[in-house]
Amino acid sequence: MGFCSNGTEESELYHAQIHLYKHVYNFVSSMALKSAMELGIADAIHSHGEPMTLFELASALKLHHSKVCVLHRFLRLLTHNGFFTKTTVASRKEGGGGGEEETVYDLTPPSTLLIRSKSTCLAPIVKGALHSSSLDMWHFSEKWFTEDKELTLYESATGESFWGFLNKATESDTLGMFQDAMAADSRMFKMALEECKHVFEGLGSLVDVGGGNGALTRLINEAFPHLKCTVFDQPHVVANLTGTENLNFVGGDMFKSIPSADAVLLKWILHDWNDELSVKILKKCKEAISGKGKEGKVIIIDIAIDETNDDRELTGLKLDYDLVMLTMFNGKERERKEWEKLIYDAGFSSYNITPICGFKSLIQLYP
Ligand SMILES: C[S@@+](CC[C@H](N)C(=O)[O-])C[C@H]1O[C@@H](n2cnc3c(N)ncnc32)[C@H](O)[C@@H]1O
C-alpha cells in the first residue's frame, strides 16, 4: 500500500498494527504486575492506610533514590491497567495548606488481591504463573510443533514432565510455590461456599481428590464441622500435613484407588488430564461413592468454556488457561458438550453445571 491509498485501508492497517503490537507486548503488563507483587506496592498502600505519593511509596518500599522515576513509570502502566488509581489532592504536608497539591496512588479491587495479609491474596498465583519454570518452555514451541511425539511443550523443552519437575526433592521450593498458588486459588472459594452450601448439606463424608495442602477442604470443614473430610493427594504432597478430628490426609494414586466417601471433590484436577485419563479418574470417583448408592455424587470445580454466554474478557481468560493446561500437562479446558461426553463416558447418569467464583463452574455428577 502506498501513501496515496484510500484512508480506510490505511486506518485498518494501522489498527491491525496496534492490535499486533499490543499482543506482542502483553507480557510487559504481566511482568509489571509481577514486579508490583514482588515490591509489595499494594501491601505498602494498605499498611499506610491512605493513598500514597510516589515519594512515600518509594521510601516505604526502600527503593534506591535512582529508582523513583522507574517506579513512576511502572505505576503509570499499572494505573492504566486498572491496578491503581492516581488522583490529585490538596497537599497533606505540614505547612502545605496554601493551595498546594500532590498526586497520590491508591488501591483498586484487583490490587487489593495482592495484599498479603488478606485471605483473598492471589500473590502466589502471580508468582507461580509467571515463574520461569512456567514461561521458559514457550521458547521451544517451534521445535515442539514439528515433533511427532506426544510430549507436552514442557517435556519437549526440558526433557521431563512438569509433575516430575515438581516432585523432585531438590525442587521442593517449587512444589511449595505450586501448592501455595493452588491454596490461594482455593481460598477464593470462601465467599462462594456461602452460596453453595446446599452442595454439601446432607453429606456425611467427603474426599477431596488431589486436594493439595487442604486449603479448600479446611474451608469446607469450617462451614460443615460434622462432615468427615479426607484430603487425598500424592504421598509426598501430604506426607508432613496434620489434620484435625474431622479432616485427615491420605496419600495415594487417584488412578488406582480413591478412599470411599459420600461425595468426591475434584477441584482443578480434570483440566490437568486428557479425556482418556479424565474418564479413568471419574470411574475411580464413581467407585469411591458407590457405598452411598444413588445419593452419592462427584463435585467438580473447573472451567467450562462458553463463548456464547461469556463476555470476551472471560472467554479470553479461559482460552489462555486452556493453552497453559495443554502446554504444561497435555490437559484441557472443556466446553459444556465436552464435559457432557466425559461424564457419560465415565458412566454417570446425570449432571448439572453452574458458574462459580467468577470464571469457574461447579459441576455435580450423579451415578
Ligand atoms: C492443579 S493441583 C489442584 C490442587 C487442589 N485441588 C486445588 O485446587 O487447590 C492438582 C493436584 O493433583 C495432585 N495429583 C497429581 N497426580 C495425582 C495422583 N495420581 N493421585 C492423587 N493426586 C494427584 C497434585 O499433587 C496436585 O496437588
PDBQT file of the ligand as one rigid body, heavy atoms in Angstrom, charges set to zero:
ROOT
HETATM    1  C1  LIG A 401      -3.763 -28.423  39.969  1.00  0.00    +0.000 C 
HETATM    2  S1  LIG A 401      -3.482 -29.146  41.527  1.00  0.00    +0.000 S 
HETATM    3  C2  LIG A 401      -5.040 -28.885  42.343  1.00  0.00    +0.000 C 
HETATM    4  C3  LIG A 401      -4.922 -28.831  43.821  1.00  0.00    +0.000 C 
HETATM    5  C4  LIG A 401      -6.215 -28.523  44.575  1.00  0.00    +0.000 C 
HETATM    6  N1  LIG A 401      -7.295 -29.400  44.217  1.00  0.00    +0.000 N 
HETATM    7  C5  LIG A 401      -6.609 -27.082  44.393  1.00  0.00    +0.000 C 
HETATM    8  O1  LIG A 401      -7.451 -26.768  43.596  1.00  0.00    +0.000 OA
HETATM    9  O2  LIG A 401      -6.021 -26.240  45.064  1.00  0.00    +0.000 OA
HETATM   10  C6  LIG A 401      -3.530 -30.880  41.135  1.00  0.00    +0.000 C 
HETATM   11  C7  LIG A 401      -3.273 -31.780  42.311  1.00  0.00    +0.000 C 
HETATM   12  O3  LIG A 401      -3.389 -33.141  41.881  1.00  0.00    +0.000 OA
HETATM   13  C8  LIG A 401      -2.431 -33.897  42.567  1.00  0.00    +0.000 C 
HETATM   14  N2  LIG A 401      -2.169 -35.167  41.855  1.00  0.00    +0.000 N 
HETATM   15  C9  LIG A 401      -1.498 -35.333  40.689  1.00  0.00    +0.000 A 
HETATM   16  N3  LIG A 401      -1.456 -36.642  40.353  1.00  0.00    +0.000 NA
HETATM   17  C10 LIG A 401      -2.107 -37.316  41.337  1.00  0.00    +0.000 A 
HETATM   18  C11 LIG A 401      -2.399 -38.706  41.551  1.00  0.00    +0.000 A 
HETATM   19  N4  LIG A 401      -2.023 -39.615  40.656  1.00  0.00    +0.000 N 
HETATM   20  N5  LIG A 401      -3.109 -39.036  42.647  1.00  0.00    +0.000 NA
HETATM   21  C12 LIG A 401      -3.511 -38.085  43.534  1.00  0.00    +0.000 A 
HETATM   22  N6  LIG A 401      -3.277 -36.753  43.383  1.00  0.00    +0.000 NA
HETATM   23  C13 LIG A 401      -2.577 -36.372  42.292  1.00  0.00    +0.000 A 
HETATM   24  C14 LIG A 401      -1.222 -32.976  42.611  1.00  0.00    +0.000 C 
HETATM   25  O4  LIG A 401      -0.278 -33.351  43.587  1.00  0.00    +0.000 OA
HETATM   26  C15 LIG A 401      -1.883 -31.639  42.899  1.00  0.00    +0.000 C 
HETATM   27  O5  LIG A 401      -1.966 -31.371  44.276  1.00  0.00    +0.000 OA
ENDROOT
TORSDOF 0
